[in-house]
Amino acid sequence: MSSGPRHYFFAGGGTGGHIYPALAVADQVRKCQPDSAILYFSSSREIDARILSATDYEFLPLPAVGLSLSPRRLVHFYAQFVKSYHFVKHIMAPYRQDAVVIGTGGFVTAPVVMAARSLKIPVYLINVDSVPGKANRFLGRFAKKVFVQFEETAGFFKPDRVEVTGCPLREGFQNPDKQKAIADLSLDANKKIVLVTGASSGSMNINNAMVSMLSELGQFADQWQIVHLTGQLHIDDVKAATADAEMAYHAVDYYDDMPSLLAAADIVVGRSGAVSVAEYAAAGKPAVCLPYPYHKDRHQFINAQILVDAGCAVIVEDRPDSPGQTANELLETLSDLMADDKKRAEMETASQNLYNPHTVSQIIDVITAAMG
């Protein structure tokens, strides 16, 4: 691998899905080019600081906010964009001759990309969603290359600027330690695990569905246990509601070693964000996907359908207006999987066919080759 640029500026945030792919690339940069400098421009949301502070990368929160058509909020958006733009430009300017920007999308990426453009710093985008957000569709025109997870996504960008690589995942997914998760969370090593996750911030809808149907899962208590990542806002409520459950129920607000936890799991129940579905596939786990129901473009349904078509997932629709129906469908689906060892094994095999373990190295090879 060529020496490449010495200064890597990453940009993206607001959700774990915008941060973890960048960290996967940053980790590989540090491993292959230990003399390179790495700086992360994040959003000011709490989840960004929580994830990034667990690393040893320097990160700078930007005041940028999401675009809104409300006149008052539009003025605020523009003011914060300009403020972020000038701040970032000042930080990057001294390194313009040996720098590269790698963005993962969202409102915080835009001012960084535009500052890089003004400084003539090469820009690369990592777009892991099946349907790109408006920011990435716009910013794609300024990128030397856009790396996408799915073939279905390539058509949103210029053919000569897009490359299908898969989703960058942390190195831990290639060699996970499931015993670590079992020990960390005091799990029973002799029982199978249903892992329930609402992604980095948790999901109240999924939490409520699990709590409402928990008594019906008591028939599996001898062989199964549940690990539930509730999100920080909901941990106390879920713990209180499951304190007397017949089945062993481990409610945790957040766990940052997902490779280990997914390796320990036998079934995963959760949202179908782009990074989540990539992690399910990398771990080779049968998935019950409850796509986030509030996105207008329903891109999480598209993400989940790719897993369903491959034979490694089932979709249960999260119906905010009919939570009882959601819980009933989830109970039926989960019960069938917990009782059917053969079906789970078939889904595991199908899942593993979707994972590309070389995604990160492909991305870095393209970037460093272009920089010389």
ZAMARGU-4260 file (C-alpha; in steps of 0.2 Angstrom, whole numbers, plus 5000, padded with zeros to 4 digits):
<rodrens>
0) 5000/5000/5000 | 5006/5017/4996 | 5010/5030/5009 | 4995/5040/5005 | 4990/5057/5013
5) 4997/5060/5031 | 4981/5070/5037 | 4964/5061/5037 | 4949/5072/5041 | 4933/5061/5044
10) 4916/5069/5045 | 4899/5062/5050 | 4888/5060/5065 | 4871/5061/5073 | 4869/5042/5074
15) 4881/5027/5076 | 4877/5023/5058 | 4887/5038/5052 | 4901/5036/5064 | 4905/5017/5065
20) 4910/5015/5046 | 4922/5030/5048 | 4930/5022/5063 | 4932/5006/5054 | 4942/5015/5040
25) 4951/5026/5053 | 4957/5010/5062 | 4964/5003/5047 | 4973/5019/5042 | 4981/5019/5059
30) 4986/5001/5057 | 4994/5003/5039 | 5000/5021/5040 | 5004/5024/5059 | 5012/5041/5055
35) 4996/5048/5048 | 4986/5061/5058 | 4968/5058/5061 | 4954/5070/5066 | 4936/5068/5067
40) 4923/5081/5064 | 4907/5076/5073 | 4890/5083/5077 | 4887/5090/5094 | 4874/5076/5098
45) 4877/5066/5114 | 4879/5050/5105 | 4894/5056/5095 | 4904/5061/5110 | 4899/5044/5119
50) 4905/5034/5104 | 4921/5044/5100 | 4926/5047/5118 | 4929/5028/5119 | 4942/5029/5105
55) 4958/5038/5106 | 4955/5049/5091 | 4954/5068/5092 | 4936/5074/5088 | 4929/5091/5086
60) 4910/5094/5087 | 4903/5106/5075 | 4888/5117/5078 | 4880/5112/5061 | 4861/5107/5062
65) 4850/5098/5050 | 4841/5107/5036 | 4823/5113/5039 | 4811/5123/5028 | 4805/5133/5042
70) 4810/5151/5040 | 4817/5153/5057 | 4826/5136/5057 | 4832/5139/5039 | 4841/5155/5045
75) 4848/5145/5060 | 4854/5131/5048 | 4863/5143/5037 | 4871/5152/5051 | 4878/5136/5059
80) 4883/5130/5042 | 4894/5145/5039 | 4901/5145/5056 | 4906/5126/5054 | 4913/5129/5037
85) 4924/5143/5042 | 4930/5134/5058 | 4934/5118/5048 | 4943/5128/5034 | 4954/5136/5047
90) 4958/5119/5055 | 4962/5110/5038 | 4971/5124/5028 | 4988/5121/5035 | 4988/5103/5029
95) 4979/5105/5012 | 4994/5098/5002 | 4994/5081/5011 | 4976/5079/5017 | 4960/5070/5012
100) 4942/5071/5018 | 4931/5056/5021 | 4913/5059/5025 | 4899/5047/5029 | 4884/5059/5026
105) 4872/5069/5036 | 4871/5088/5040 | 4888/5088/5049 | 4897/5082/5033 | 4892/5096/5022
110) 4902/5110/5029 | 4917/5099/5030 | 4916/5094/5011 | 4913/5112/5006 | 4928/5118/5016
115) 4938/5104/5008 | 4932/5109/4990 | 4938/5127/4993 | 4955/5121/4999 | 4956/5109/4984
120) 4957/5094/4997 | 4951/5078/4989 | 4934/5071/4996 | 4928/5054/4997 | 4911/5048/5003
125) 4905/5032/5012 | 4886/5030/5009 | 4880/5014/5017 | 4861/5017/5016 | 4852/5009/5002
130) 4844/5026/4998 | 4856/5040/5000 | 4850/5055/5010 | 4848/5072/5002 | 4865/5078/5009
135) 4875/5063/5001 | 4866/5065/4985 | 4871/5083/4984 | 4889/5081/4991 | 4892/5066/4979
140) 4895/5078/4965 | 4911/5085/4974 | 4918/5068/4978 | 4932/5059/4969 | 4923/5043/4974
145) 4907/5037/4983 | 4909/5020/4991 | 4892/5012/4993 | 4886/4996/5002 | 4873/4990/4990
150) 4872/4988/4971 | 4855/4996/4972 | 4863/5012/4978 | 4875/5014/4963 | 4862/5022/4952
155) 4860/5037/4963 | 4878/5043/4959 | 4888/5046/4943 | 4894/5029/4937 | 4912/5034/4936
160) 4912/5040/4954 | 4904/5026/4963 | 4911/5009/4969 | 4901/4995/4977 | 4912/4989/4992
165) 4900/4984/5006 | 4899/4993/5023 | 4915/4996/5032 | 4915/4987/5049 | 4927/4987/5063
170) 4941/4974/5063 | 4932/4965/5078 | 4919/4957/5066 | 4933/4947/5058 | 4938/4939/5075
175) 4925/4942/5088 | 4926/4936/5106 | 4909/4930/5111 | 4916/4925/5128 | 4920/4943/5132
180) 4902/4948/5130 | 4896/4933/5140 | 4907/4938/5154 | 4904/4957/5153 | 4885/4955/5154
185) 4885/4940/5166 | 4876/4929/5154 | 4873/4910/5156 | 4885/4902/5144 | 4873/4887/5143
190) 4858/4896/5136 | 4855/4903/5119 | 4853/4922/5117 | 4841/4933/5109 | 4849/4950/5107
195) 4837/4964/5105 | 4843/4981/5100 | 4836/4998/5096 | 4852/5004/5088 | 4863/5017/5097
200) 4849/5027/5105 | 4837/5013/5108 | 4819/5011/5102 | 4804/5014/5113 | 4793/5005/5101
205) 4804/4989/5101 | 4806/4991/5120 | 4787/4991/5123 | 4784/4977/5111 | 4797/4966/5120
210) 4789/4970/5137 | 4772/4967/5132 | 4775/4949/5125 | 4788/4944/5138 | 4777/4933/5148
215) 4772/4923/5132 | 4791/4919/5130 | 4792/4910/5147 | 4790/4893/5138 | 4808/4895/5132
220) 4815/4900/5149 | 4825/4884/5151 | 4835/4886/5135 | 4835/4904/5131 | 4839/4921/5138
225) 4837/4939/5132 | 4849/4953/5131 | 4841/4970/5127 | 4850/4986/5123 | 4837/4998/5128
230) 4845/5015/5125 | 4850/5026/5139 | 4833/5035/5140 | 4823/5019/5143 | 4834/5008/5153
235) 4825/5011/5170 | 4808/5008/5163 | 4813/4992/5155 | 4822/4985/5170 | 4807/4989/5181
240) 4795/4980/5168 | 4806/4965/5167 | 4812/4962/5185 | 4800/4948/5188 | 4801/4940/5171
245) 4802/4921/5170 | 4815/4921/5157 | 4832/4928/5161 | 4832/4946/5155 | 4847/4957/5154
250) 4843/4975/5151 | 4858/4986/5146 | 4857/5004/5141 | 4872/5002/5129 | 4886/4990/5124
255) 4900/4996/5113 | 4908/4979/5108 | 4894/4974/5096 | 4906/4961/5087 | 4907/4951/5103
260) 4889/4953/5108 | 4883/4948/5090 | 4895/4933/5090 | 4887/4927/5106 | 4869/4929/5100
265) 4859/4916/5092 | 4845/4928/5085 | 4845/4947/5084 | 4830/4958/5084 | 4832/4976/5079
270) 4831/4990/5067 | 4838/4989/5049 | 4849/5004/5048 | 4862/5001/5035 | 4876/4997/5047
275) 4865/4986/5058 | 4860/4975/5043 | 4879/4974/5038 | 4883/4969/5056 | 4870/4956/5056
280) 4877/4948/5040 | 4895/4949/5046 | 4890/4940/5062 | 4880/4927/5052 | 4865/4929/5063
285) 4846/4926/5059 | 4838/4943/5060 | 4821/4949/5064 | 4820/4967/5057 | 4808/4980/5063
290) 4812/4994/5051 | 4811/5012/5057 | 4793/5017/5052 | 4795/5036/5052 | 4807/5039/5037
295) 4797/5045/5022 | 4808/5035/5010 | 4807/5019/5020 | 4825/5015/5017 | 4826/5004/5032
300) 4813/4993/5023 | 4824/4992/5008 | 4839/4987/5019 | 4829/4974/5027 | 4822/4967/5011
305) 4840/4964/5005 | 4842/4952/5020 | 4825/4944/5017 | 4829/4941/4999 | 4845/4932/5004
310) 4836/4921/5016 | 4843/4927/5032 | 4830/4939/5039 | 4811/4941/5043 | 4803/4958/5043
315) 4790/4963/5056 | 4783/4980/5053 | 4783/4992/5067 | 4766/5000/5067 | 4766/5015/5079
320) 4747/5016/5078 | 4744/4997/5082 | 4758/4992/5094 | 4748/4977/5099 | 4748/4970/5082
325) 4767/4973/5081 | 4770/4964/5097 | 4759/4949/5092 | 4768/4947/5075 | 4785/4949/5084
330) 4780/4936/5096 | 4775/4924/5083 | 4790/4926/5072 | 4802/4925/5087 | 4794/4910/5094
335) 4795/4901/5078 | 4814/4904/5076 | 4818/4900/5094 | 4809/4883/5092 | 4817/4879/5075
340) 4836/4875/5076 | 4836/4870/5057 | 4829/4886/5051 | 4841/4896/5061 | 4856/4886/5054
345) 4850/4889/5036 | 4848/4908/5040 | 4865/4909/5047 | 4873/4901/5031 | 4863/4913/5020
350) 4868/4928/5030 | 4887/4924/5029 | 4886/4925/5010 | 4882/4944/5011 | 4898/4949/5020
355) 4913/4956/5012 | 4928/4956/5024 | 4939/4966/5012 | 4928/4982/5012 | 4939/4993/5022
360) 4955/4988/5013 | 4947/4991/4996 | 4942/5009/5001 | 4959/5013/5008 | 4967/5006/4992
365) 4957/5017/4981 | 4960/5033/4991 | 4979/5030/4993 | 4981/5025/4975 | 4973/5041/4969
370) 4984/5051/4981 | 5000/5043/4974
</rodrens>
